[in-house]
Structure formats: C-alpha cells, structure tokens
Amino acid sequence: MDFQLTEEQSMLVQTVSTFVEKELLPYENEVEERGFVSPELAATIRSKALDAGLYAFNLPESVGGLGIDHVSQALIERELSKVSWALHVNVARPSNILMACRDDQINDYLMPCVRGEKSDCFALTEPGAGSDAAGITTRAREDGDEYVINGSKHFISHAGEADFAIVFAITGVDNASSRPRNQVTAFLVDKGTAGFECRRGPICVSNRGYEQYELFFDDCRVHKSKVLGEVGKGWEVANTWLTAGRVMVAANCVGQAQRAMDMAVQWAADRKQFGKAIGRNQGVSFKLADMATEIRAAELLTLHAAWKMDQGTMTDSDAGIAKLFASEMLGRVTDEAVQIFGGMGLMNETPVERLWRNARIERIWEGTSEIQRHIISKDLLRNQAQ
C-alpha cells in the first residue's frame, strides 16, 4: 500500500476541509442549541455541496456520482466528521444499496438521490432486533401484485427528512439447510404510503439535531416493483452497505478524534497553571502523545481497510478491526481531551463536551464493539480444528 496521497486526493481533502470550515462549522452551535437543522439550512447545504461537486461522492460516475475510490471516500468522511452529523449528513452520500435499483426504480429513487432531490433512510433495526439483525420480525406477505408489510422499526436515523425508507422484512423461510432461516427482502417504501407511519423517537444525547425515528407498518401495501434487489436476497443487498459503512464510520471517528486533539493541544499550550503552560507537565503532554499515537494507528487501519476494499480483498474482519479500534480510540481521546480541559471540558462554551457526547454512539451503531469482536474472533478461529 502506498501511504502517499495522490495530488487529486490532497486537493480533495483541502476542498472538503474548506467546505466544512466555511459552510458547516458556522452553524454548529445553532444546531446544538435548537436541536434541529432547519429545512432551509439543509437545502442550502445540499445546494452548495452539489455546486462543489461533493454530493453523492460515494456513487459511481455512471449514475452521476463522484466515482472515486474507497480510500478517497474515507478521506472525505474523515474531514466531514469534524462537524456534527446533523450538518454533514446534508453533504449526502446516498445509501450505496440503491445501486441495486433496476428499471423504473433508477429514475424514481436512485437518480433523484444523486441529484439531491430525494433522500433515503435505512430501516433495519427493530425494538427486539438490534445487534441480532437476523431477529427482525417485520413481515411482508405476498398478495397478488403487492406485498403487505406489518411490523415496526426504531433508531432509524434521518427518517424524518427522508422521502422513502429502505425497509427489510421477512418474506419467507428457507428450509434447505438443517436450521430453517428467514428469507429477508428489501423494499422501497415511500413516505405517505397508506399504513406507513413515521414518529420521532426518544431524544439521543449524541449528535443533537441528527434525529432518529420509529417507523410503523400496519397493512402497508407496496407493489412488487418496489422490491429492491431480489425477493429473499435482502441480506445480500444489506451487507453491501453495512460492511463498507463500518469502514466509513472508522474514518468518521478518526476525524472527530483529530478535532478533539487539535483543541486539546491548543488548550495545553495556552492554559497557564503554576506559572507555566499545562502542556509542559508530563501529566498533560503524555496524554497528547498517546492521543496522537492512537489516532495515527486508527487512521492507518482505516485507510488500509479502504485500500483493501478497492482491491476487492477486504473481509468483514478487516472492516470490523478498523471500526472497533477507531470507535474505541475516539472514546479514549475525547475523554482525555475533557480531562486536559478540566472543568471547561464539560461546559458548552467549548465543543469538547459535544465531541465527548457524540463519541459514545460510535461504539454502538453500525455494529457494536462486541459484534465487531465476534466477527474478528470468528474469522481467526474459522480454520482451526474444532
């Protein structure tokens, strides 16, 4: 792996960094105080992202995306994450699961998302099925040319703003193996469809303004043309998104940690105690050294996983290692940043307490740390004698 960024990648990083500083960061305090991003601000950010050529950066050029490699995508995610999710989500990367669209779905869903005219939400998690995604109970029953969906989802991010949901439901049972397994299908379900209700969920302390919702389906009828991918092949569609998504979460964690460390370094240089800058004390300076070391390690793990994705050789374990280490590293780095700031680290006058709060969710969503450890250890033991 070549660790040197290409000229194009360096320019891309600078472009995104400038965009974050000029178009996103000025609104961060406002969103924190109000707890939401106004539709007008979201539209403005989308428009500017489109003008800057950053929108739909994760999709191929063949559909109007930026068509860049996964290493470059990780670099973009790293820079965007230096501002809150509520804002940077509007510099959209539509779910790459939408590349499974076919026929009329391409013009009805995929292309409008690429152009910033529509947005999606990913509806998999349920009250009784979080880490155990295979335990979902939402069902879709075939009825003529339609499917009738019944069930519920929760912790669905961005659902309030989304125009449609990518919904996973059981459509049958596979009895081919010794242990019957549910067949899951993905559906494109438009907001406003009869029997589909979207409600604001509980307020999360992480990522204020990036709201999560509960979805309810009560005899919700969708035409068979709304099946995304193939019937019974929903997991194949989902895994394309989930595995790649974990690498991008790792990149997000690296960016947040870098911002926290930069603020801690500045504070350590400026803050005086006992007649000298606190950064001259080993109790503080060694913390900074550890933070820098962990961030570098997480970044290399993340870029290595993204590079392997580009080579077509990345495994679930590779993605899990990057996500596990980066998310837990972020927790340690933001906690140490608070410690360096002392009491001011917990005051809302600085972004440090915000980064500390936001860091906590990273060890949970896109697969908990425990799930990542399960994936990694399972891969290590796979070829060993039982």
RODO-2510 file (C-alpha; in nm, 4 decimals, decimal comma):
residues 386
     n   res          X          Y          Z
     1     m     0,0000     0,0000     0,0000
     2     d     0,1296     0,3459    -0,0960
     3     f     0,0797     0,5764     0,2025
     4     q     0,1393     0,8909    -0,0030
     5     l    -0,1804     1,0671    -0,1109
     6     t    -0,2114     1,1439    -0,4787
     7     e    -0,2316     1,5060    -0,5895
     8     e    -0,6038     1,4576    -0,6555
     9     q    -0,6613     1,3158    -0,3069
    10     s    -0,4712     1,6027    -0,1441
    11     m    -0,6810     1,8547    -0,3370
    12     l    -0,9979     1,6680    -0,2400
    13     v    -0,9062     1,6775     0,1285
    14     q    -0,8387     2,0508     0,1068
    15     t    -1,1672     2,1132    -0,0761
    16     v    -1,3718     1,9246     0,1837
    17     s    -1,1819     2,0811     0,4738
    18     t    -1,2545     2,4302     0,3369
    19     f    -1,6199     2,3400     0,2794
    20     v    -1,6569     2,2204     0,6387
    21     e    -1,4931     2,5342     0,7765
    22     k    -1,6943     2,7806     0,5666
    23     e    -2,0300     2,6117     0,5108
    24     l    -2,0871     2,3831     0,8103
    25     l    -1,8966     2,4812     1,1244
    26     p    -2,0545     2,8294     1,1491
    27     y    -2,3932     2,6615     1,2128
    28     e    -2,2819     2,4000     1,4651
    29     n    -2,3588     2,5984     1,7796
    30     e    -2,7001     2,6981     1,6446
    31     v    -2,7924     2,3358     1,5761
    32     e    -2,6717     2,2297     1,9214
    33     e    -2,8908     2,4934     2,0861
    34     r    -3,2006     2,4410     1,8726
    35     g    -3,1735     2,0640     1,8429
    36     f    -3,2543     2,0538     1,4728
    37     v    -3,1414     2,1661     1,1300
    38     s    -3,3995     2,3848     0,9597
    39     p    -3,5225     2,2686     0,6165
    40     e    -3,3890     2,5944     0,4715
    41     l    -3,0380     2,5363     0,6056
    42     a    -3,0405     2,1730     0,4929
    43     a    -3,1423     2,2821     0,1415
    44     t    -2,8673     2,5449     0,1352
    45     i    -2,6024     2,2929     0,2368
    46     r    -2,7218     2,0445    -0,0254
    47     s    -2,7146     2,3120    -0,2925
    48     k    -2,3616     2,4195    -0,2029
    49     a    -2,2433     2,0588    -0,1841
    50     l    -2,3841     1,9985    -0,5314
    51     d    -2,2109     2,3106    -0,6613
    52     a    -1,8848     2,1962    -0,5033
    53     g    -1,9150     1,8550    -0,6701
    54     l    -1,9201     1,6729    -0,3361
    55     y    -2,2746     1,5385    -0,3378
    56     a    -2,3188     1,1612    -0,3830
    57     f    -1,9412     1,1214    -0,3680
    58     n    -1,9767     0,7521    -0,2816
    59     l    -2,1563     0,6527    -0,6027
    60     p    -2,0012     0,5750    -0,9438
    61     e    -1,9763     0,8229    -1,2280
    62     s    -2,2102     0,6046    -1,4343
    63     v    -2,5032     0,7319    -1,2258
    64     g    -2,3739     1,0845    -1,1695
    65     g    -2,1704     1,0285    -0,8550
    66     l    -1,8130     1,1356    -0,7958
    67     g    -1,6812     0,7918    -0,8889
    68     i    -1,3861     0,7940    -0,6515
    69     d    -1,2062     0,5061    -0,4806
    70     h    -1,2823     0,3993    -0,1236
    71     v    -0,9612     0,5484     0,0147
    72     s    -1,0697     0,8880    -0,1179
    73     q    -1,4177     0,8333     0,0252
    74     a    -1,2654     0,7602     0,3653
    75     l    -1,0633     1,0814     0,3433
    76     i    -1,3807     1,2787     0,2695
    77     e    -1,5606     1,1138     0,5612
    78     r    -1,2678     1,1973     0,7890
    79     e    -1,2946     1,5670     0,7049
    80     l    -1,6754     1,5868     0,7113
    81     s    -1,6867     1,4267     1,0555
    82     k    -1,5080     1,7258     1,2068
    83     v    -1,8529     1,8835     1,2267
    84     s    -2,1687     1,7332     1,3761
    85     w    -2,3620     1,4616     1,1918
    86     a    -2,6730     1,6801     1,1801
    87     l    -2,4915     1,9127     0,9425
    88     h    -2,2590     1,6927     0,7460
    89     v    -2,5313     1,4400     0,6606
    90     n    -2,6621     1,7056     0,4210
    91     v    -2,3443     1,6696     0,2166
    92     a    -2,5109     1,3469     0,1238
    93     r    -2,3808     1,0071     0,0375
    94     p    -2,6995     0,8228    -0,0619
    95     s    -2,7066     0,4604     0,0502
    96     n    -2,4935     0,2689    -0,1989
    97     i    -2,7519    -0,0033    -0,1560
    98     l    -2,9506     0,1999    -0,4104
    99     m    -2,7162     0,0712    -0,6801
   100     a    -2,9404    -0,2370    -0,6635
   101     c    -3,2192    -0,0287    -0,8197
   102     r    -3,3461    -0,1516    -1,1538
   103     d    -3,5948    -0,0462    -1,4240
   104     d    -3,8211     0,2387    -1,3055
   105     q    -3,6523     0,2373    -0,9629
   106     i    -3,3491     0,4020    -1,1186
   107     n    -3,5420     0,7115    -1,2241
   108     d    -3,7774     0,7103    -0,9257
   109     y    -3,5225     0,6604    -0,6459
   110     l    -3,1562     0,6343    -0,7425
   111     m    -3,1202     0,9331    -0,9739
   112     p    -3,3248     1,1767    -0,7607
   113     c    -3,0995     1,0880    -0,4645
   114     v    -2,7893     1,1537    -0,6733
   115     r    -2,9297     1,4927    -0,7794
   116     g    -3,0222     1,5876    -0,4226
   117     e    -3,3953     1,5880    -0,4977
   118     k    -3,4730     1,2965    -0,2655
   119     s    -3,3105     1,1272     0,0321
   120     d    -3,3417     0,7809     0,1849
   121     c    -3,3226     0,6177     0,5256
   122     f    -3,2075     0,2649     0,6097
   123     a    -3,4739     0,0792     0,8086
   124     l    -3,3394    -0,2437     0,9538
   125     t    -3,3159    -0,2137     1,3347
   126     e    -3,6172    -0,3126     1,5440
   127     p    -3,7006    -0,2933     1,9166
   128     g    -3,6215    -0,6644     1,9540
   129     a    -3,3500    -0,6877     1,6887
   130     g    -3,0510    -0,4573     1,7227
   131     s    -2,7200    -0,6417     1,7093
   132     d    -2,9145    -0,9550     1,6154
   133     a    -3,0320    -0,8202     1,2798
   134     a    -3,1463    -1,1677     1,1745
   135     g    -3,4011    -1,1492     1,4560
   136     i    -3,6223    -0,8935     1,2821
   137     t    -3,9938    -0,9712     1,2939
   138     t    -4,1356    -0,7237     1,0411
   139     r    -4,3077    -0,9311     0,7739
   140     a    -4,4197    -0,8761     0,4187
   141     r    -4,6951    -1,1042     0,2916
   142     e    -4,7438    -1,1519    -0,0814
   143     d    -5,0926    -1,0607    -0,2020
   144     g    -5,1373    -1,0583    -0,5772
   145     d    -4,9190    -0,7863    -0,7285
   146     e    -4,8443    -0,6406    -0,3867
   147     y    -4,6745    -0,7111    -0,0569
   148     v    -4,8471    -0,6255     0,2699
   149     i    -4,5971    -0,5107     0,5342
   150     n    -4,6609    -0,5311     0,9096
   151     g    -4,4155    -0,4513     1,1867
   152     s    -4,2038    -0,1686     1,3257
   153     k    -3,8523    -0,0264     1,3185
   154     h    -3,6693     0,2046     1,5557
   155     f    -3,3461     0,4043     1,5826
   156     i    -3,3880     0,4967     1,2166
   157     s    -3,1669     0,7972     1,1582
   158     h    -3,2754     1,0781     0,9262
   159     a    -3,6164     0,9181     0,8682
   160     g    -3,7982     1,2434     0,9382
   161     e    -3,6288     1,4158     0,6454
   162     a    -3,6174     1,1142     0,4130
   163     d    -3,8571     1,0795     0,1206
   164     f    -3,8572     0,6996     0,1350
   165     a    -3,7325     0,4156     0,3512
   166     i    -3,5343     0,1075     0,2547
   167     v    -3,7267    -0,1440     0,4647
   168     f    -3,6202    -0,5000     0,5457
   169     a    -3,8917    -0,7582     0,6100
   170     i    -3,9289    -1,1351     0,6287
   171     t    -4,0921    -1,2756     0,3155
   172     g    -4,0466    -1,6472     0,3712
   173     v    -3,8441    -1,9272     0,5290
   174     d    -3,5536    -2,1189     0,3753
   175     n    -3,5811    -2,4850     0,4769
   176     a    -3,2929    -2,6030     0,2573
   177     s    -3,0479    -2,6298     0,5476
   178     s    -3,0766    -2,8215     0,8736
   179     r    -3,1712    -2,4991     1,0504
   180     p    -3,4565    -2,3050     0,8855
   181     r    -3,3651    -1,9417     0,8188
   182     n    -3,5841    -1,6427     0,7474
   183     q    -3,5699    -1,5056     0,3968
   184     v    -3,5477    -1,1275     0,4098
   185     t    -3,6376    -0,8859     0,1314
   186     a    -3,5641    -0,5140     0,0940
   187     f    -3,8438    -0,2789    -0,0121
   188     l    -3,8563     0,0840    -0,1231
   189     v    -4,1434     0,2393     0,0737
   190     d    -4,2458     0,5987     0,0029
   191     k    -4,3418     0,8411     0,2750
   192     g    -4,7163     0,8919     0,2628
   193     t    -4,7898     0,5310     0,1684
   194     a    -5,1097     0,4165     0,3441
   195     g    -5,0255     0,2141     0,6543
   196     f    -4,6760     0,3666     0,6917
   197     e    -4,6295     0,5995     0,9901
   198     c    -4,3113     0,7785     1,0946
   199     r    -4,2774     0,9154     1,4504
   200     r    -3,9966     1,0992     1,6263
   201     g    -3,8159     0,8636     1,8637
   202     p    -3,6576     0,9375     2,2026
   203     i    -3,4008     1,2180     2,2086
   204     c    -3,0406     1,0966     2,1980
   205     v    -2,7609     1,2781     2,3823
   206     s    -2,5252     1,2151     2,0898
   207     n    -2,5411     1,4178     1,7692
   208     r    -2,8084     1,6716     1,8581
   209     g    -3,0122     1,7625     1,5541
   210     y    -2,9465     1,4263     1,3882
   211     e    -3,2809     1,2844     1,4853
   212     q    -3,3854     0,9208     1,4981
   213     y    -3,7350     0,7904     1,4357
   214     e    -3,9696     0,4979     1,4835
   215     l    -4,1437     0,3520     1,1790
   216     f    -4,4711     0,1616     1,1936
   217     f    -4,6244    -0,0546     0,9226
   218     d    -4,9894    -0,1552     0,9536
   219     d    -5,1079    -0,3465     0,6455
   220     c    -4,8853    -0,1206     0,4381
   221     r    -4,9225    -0,2220     0,0741
   222     v    -4,6383    -0,1832    -0,1742
   223     h    -4,6272    -0,3050    -0,5328
   224     k    -4,3870    -0,5833    -0,6254
   225     s    -4,1985    -0,3302    -0,8332
   226     k    -4,0780    -0,1796    -0,5036
   227     v    -3,8658    -0,4840    -0,4185
   228     l    -3,5016    -0,3719    -0,4066
   229     g    -3,2785    -0,6464    -0,5409
   230     e    -3,4305    -0,9942    -0,5369
   231     v    -3,7002    -1,1441    -0,3200
   232     g    -3,5395    -1,3287    -0,0304
   233     k    -3,1965    -1,1731    -0,1009
   234     g    -3,2241    -0,8741     0,1310
   235     w    -2,9175    -0,9677     0,3345
   236     e    -2,7046    -0,9681     0,0215
   237     v    -2,8213    -0,6142    -0,0502
   238     a    -2,7750    -0,5037     0,3126
   239     n    -2,4251    -0,6435     0,3573
   240     t    -2,3002    -0,4364     0,0650
   241     w    -2,3896    -0,1305     0,2700
   242     l    -2,3117    -0,2492     0,6219
   243     t    -1,9572    -0,3755     0,5685
   244     a    -1,8448    -0,0709     0,3686
   245     g    -2,0294     0,1529     0,6152
   246     r    -1,8175     0,0283     0,9049
   247     v    -1,5013     0,1487     0,7341
   248     m    -1,6567     0,4905     0,6821
   249     v    -1,7622     0,5024     1,0492
   250     a    -1,3981     0,4359     1,1358
   251     a    -1,2990     0,7311     0,9160
   252     n    -1,5594     0,9458     1,0932
   253     c    -1,4042     0,8519     1,4278
   254     v    -1,0571     0,9487     1,3096
   255     g    -1,1787     1,2924     1,2020
   256     q    -1,3595     1,3585     1,5289
   257     a    -1,0553     1,2477     1,7271
   258     q    -0,8276     1,4760     1,5266
   259     r    -1,0513     1,7721     1,6040
   260     a    -1,0557     1,6848     1,9751
   261     m    -0,6776     1,6512     1,9837
   262     d    -0,6211     1,9789     1,7978
   263     m    -0,8324     2,1606     2,0564
   264     a    -0,6547     1,9857     2,3439
   265     v    -0,3132     2,0787     2,2026
   266     q    -0,4139     2,4432     2,1704
   267     w    -0,5583     2,4479     2,5225
   268     a    -0,2458     2,2820     2,6646
   269     a    -0,0298     2,5478     2,5014
   270     d    -0,2440     2,8429     2,6137
   271     r    -0,3662     2,7415     2,9577
   272     k    -0,1336     2,8503     3,2375
   273     q    -0,1156     2,6914     3,5822
   274     f     0,1588     2,7326     3,8422
   275     g     0,3278     2,9858     3,6174
   276     k     0,3625     2,7731     3,3032
   277     a     0,1593     2,6210     3,0195
   278     i    -0,0045     2,2974     3,1344
   279     g     0,1330     2,1245     2,8236
   280     r     0,4789     2,1408     2,9810
   281     n     0,3637     1,8998     3,2512
   282     q     0,4122     1,5304     3,1751
   283     g     0,0655     1,4564     3,3065
   284     v    -0,0719     1,6523     3,0106
   285     s     0,1991     1,6158     2,7472
   286     f     0,1991     1,2373     2,7704
   287     k    -0,1770     1,2352     2,7207
   288     l    -0,1280     1,4313     2,3987
   289     a     0,1402     1,1872     2,2840
   290     d    -0,0886     0,8910     2,3461
   291     m    -0,3743     1,0640     2,1642
   292     a    -0,1585     1,1320     1,8578
   293     t    -0,0309     0,7733     1,8534
   294     e    -0,3773     0,6188     1,8755
   295     i    -0,5191     0,8497     1,6094
   296     r    -0,2358     0,7607     1,3717
   297     a    -0,2902     0,3891     1,4298
   298     a    -0,6663     0,4201     1,3736
   299     e    -0,6138     0,6191     1,0559
   300     l    -0,3755     0,3619     0,9117
   301     l    -0,6117     0,0755     0,9990
   302     t    -0,8972     0,2635     0,8331
   303     l    -0,7107     0,3545     0,5158
   304     h    -0,5743     0,0011     0,4914
   305     a    -0,9267    -0,1419     0,5068
   306     a    -1,0437     0,1111     0,2465
   307     w    -0,7468     0,0209     0,0256
   308     k    -0,8349    -0,3483     0,0525
   309     m    -1,1906    -0,2602    -0,0437
   310     d    -1,0544    -0,1001    -0,3594
   311     q    -0,8547    -0,4167    -0,4295
   312     g    -1,1614    -0,6330    -0,3741
   313     t    -0,9875    -0,8210    -0,0920
   314     m    -1,1402    -0,6633     0,2205
   315     t    -1,3006    -0,9077     0,4623
   316     d    -1,5663    -0,8489     0,7271
   317     s    -1,2849    -0,8861     0,9777
   318     d    -1,0829    -0,6066     0,8149
   319     a    -1,3783    -0,3710     0,8401
   320     g    -1,4502    -0,4865     1,1948
   321     i    -1,0931    -0,4240     1,3100
   322     a    -1,0967    -0,0697     1,1717
   323     k    -1,4373     0,0119     1,3185
   324     l    -1,3608    -0,1446     1,6572
   325     f    -1,0265     0,0251     1,7114
   326     a    -1,1255     0,3649     1,5709
   327     s    -1,4502     0,3913     1,7668
   328     e    -1,2906     0,2876     2,0953
   329     m    -0,9921     0,5129     2,0250
   330     l    -1,2324     0,8065     1,9814
   331     g    -1,3844     0,7366     2,3219
   332     r    -1,0420     0,7433     2,4864
   333     v    -0,9239     1,0536     2,3002
   334     t    -1,2325     1,2632     2,3731
   335     d    -1,2249     1,1558     2,7372
   336     e    -0,8624     1,2663     2,7670
   337     a    -0,9480     1,5936     2,5915
   338     v    -1,2093     1,6624     2,8588
   339     q    -0,9502     1,5814     3,1270
   340     i    -0,6994     1,8240     2,9756
   341     f    -0,9596     2,0991     2,9609
   342     g    -1,0597     2,0257     3,3183
   343     g    -1,3915     2,1779     3,4238
   344     m    -1,4152     2,3745     3,0990
   345     g    -1,4203     2,0443     2,9133
   346     l    -1,7725     1,9826     3,0401
   347     m    -1,9033     2,3308     2,9653
   348     n    -2,0950     2,4046     2,6473
   349     e    -1,8753     2,7068     2,5816
   350     t    -1,6320     2,4733     2,4056
   351     p    -1,7074     2,1906     2,1574
   352     v    -1,5141     1,9402     2,3710
   353     e    -1,8145     1,8168     2,5705
   354     r    -2,0034     1,7838     2,2418
   355     l    -1,7341     1,5642     2,0906
   356     w    -1,7260     1,3587     2,4121
   357     r    -2,1032     1,3004     2,3957
   358     n    -2,1038     1,2299     2,0246
   359     a    -1,8216     0,9784     2,0538
   360     r    -2,0311     0,7407     2,2612
   361     i    -2,2653     0,6382     1,9812
   362     e    -1,9793     0,5258     1,7568
   363     r    -1,9254     0,2110     1,9650
   364     i    -2,2886     0,1158     1,9141
   365     w    -2,4214     0,1951     1,5694
   366     e    -2,3141     0,0117     1,2535
   367     g    -2,2426    -0,2873     1,4771
   368     t    -2,1433    -0,2667     1,8434
   369     s    -1,7863    -0,3221     1,9621
   370     e    -1,8982    -0,6623     2,0896
   371     i    -2,0285    -0,7582     1,7459
   372     q    -1,7018    -0,6474     1,5846
   373     r    -1,5076    -0,8634     1,8299
   374     h    -1,7329    -1,1562     1,7449
   375     i    -1,6707    -1,1080     1,3714
   376     i    -1,2940    -1,0770     1,4190
   377     s    -1,2570    -1,3749     1,6536
   378     k    -1,4821    -1,5918     1,4370
   379     d    -1,2585    -1,5197     1,1404
   380     l    -0,9443    -1,6051     1,3409
   381     l    -1,0877    -1,9362     1,4572
   382     r    -1,2546    -2,0377     1,1321
   383     n    -0,9694    -2,2518     1,0029
   384     q    -0,8680    -2,4018     1,3343
   385     a    -0,9512    -2,7558     1,4375
   386     q    -1,2672    -2,7865     1,6410
***
